[in-house]
């Protein structure tokens, strides 16, 4: 597996309708804990509808697929 440079060109800084500035960027390896935390905060129903099966925590293999390194 090759290590690719971070795709910084995909980062965007749009404004929300209320004028709030946000940053949308590709996931980085150091985001892993935040992704796990966000996943843990989803309801069981949201997890089911997102993954089409019951899942209690995000598997390491799925976390690894979020970033290309």
C-alpha positions as CSV (number, residue, x, y, z in Angstrom):
1,X,0.0,0.0,0.0
2,X,1.4,3.4,-1.0
3,X,1.4,6.4,1.3
4,X,-0.3,9.3,-0.6
5,X,0.1,12.9,0.4
6,X,-2.8,14.5,2.2
7,X,-5.3,15.9,-0.3
8,X,-5.3,19.5,1.0
9,X,-6.9,20.7,-2.2
10,X,-10.2,19.0,-1.1
11,X,-10.5,21.2,2.0
12,X,-13.2,23.9,1.7
13,X,-14.3,26.7,4.0
14,X,-17.9,27.5,3.2
15,X,-20.3,29.8,5.1
16,X,-23.5,28.5,6.5
17,X,-26.8,30.3,5.8
18,X,-26.4,32.1,9.2
19,X,-22.9,33.3,8.3
20,X,-21.0,30.8,10.4
21,X,-17.7,29.7,8.8
22,X,-16.9,26.0,8.8
23,X,-14.1,23.8,7.5
24,X,-14.9,20.6,5.5
25,X,-11.8,18.5,4.9
26,X,-10.8,14.9,4.3
27,X,-10.3,12.7,7.4
28,X,-6.8,12.4,8.8
29,X,-5.4,9.5,10.8
30,X,-5.3,11.7,13.9
31,X,-9.1,12.2,13.6
32,X,-9.6,8.5,14.6
33,X,-10.7,9.2,18.2
34,X,-13.1,12.0,17.1
35,X,-14.6,9.6,14.5
36,X,-15.1,6.9,17.1
37,X,-16.6,9.4,19.5
38,X,-19.0,10.7,16.9
39,X,-20.0,7.1,16.0
40,X,-20.6,6.3,19.6
41,X,-23.0,9.2,19.9
42,X,-25.2,7.9,17.0
43,X,-28.4,6.3,18.1
44,X,-28.9,2.5,17.4
45,X,-31.4,3.4,14.7
46,X,-29.0,5.9,13.0
47,X,-26.3,3.2,13.0
48,X,-28.6,0.7,11.5
49,X,-29.8,3.0,8.7
50,X,-26.3,4.1,7.9
51,X,-24.8,0.6,7.8
52,X,-27.9,-1.5,7.1
53,X,-27.2,-3.8,10.0
54,X,-26.9,-3.6,13.8
55,X,-23.4,-2.4,14.7
56,X,-22.3,-1.3,18.2
57,X,-18.9,0.1,17.5
58,X,-16.9,1.0,14.4
59,X,-14.4,-1.8,13.5
60,X,-10.8,-0.8,13.2
61,X,-10.9,-1.9,9.5
62,X,-13.6,0.6,8.8
63,X,-11.7,3.4,10.6
64,X,-8.6,2.5,8.5
65,X,-10.7,2.8,5.3
66,X,-11.5,6.5,6.2
67,X,-7.9,7.6,5.5
68,X,-5.7,6.4,2.7
69,X,-2.4,5.9,4.5
